[in-house]
Amino acid sequence: MADISDTQIDAALERGRLSLETEPRAAAARYDRKRDRVVVDLTNGCTFAFPPRLAQGLEAATDDQLKKVEVLGIGYGLHWEALDVDLSLPGLLAGLFGTKAYMARRAGQATSPAKAQASRANGAKGGRPRKHA
């Protein structure tokens, strides 16, 4: 194993210090029942909010369960003890609300009133037209 020099250790400590100063982390988190959003106040002064039904493990949570959100460690995660749910703040900020498999399932569930109406209209015409080569 290679020896680690004091210079390498100092450089790593400096990278860690810069990370703590510049990367957004959770300063506080709460559930806003009126707006049905988990609201996260970030250390950089910004606020991030998301609907809990998007996040893996929170889809069917009650208001009382959602309001018991905790910030993990130095702000890189959110935790709901009663639900046994942990979410990564960097992942949430990147739009990742669960595991890769969970996100793939969610992607196929996109619906809207316009899609439903178009589907009914196509069905009334005999369904989707055949593709022509």
Secondary structure, DSSP 8 states (H G I E B T S, - for coil): -----HHHHHHHHHHHHHHHHHS--EEEEEEETTTTEEEEEETTS-EEEE-GGGSTTTTT--HHHHTTEEEETTTTEEEETTTTEEEEHHHHHTT--S-HHHHHHHHTT---HHHHHHHHHHHHTTSS-----
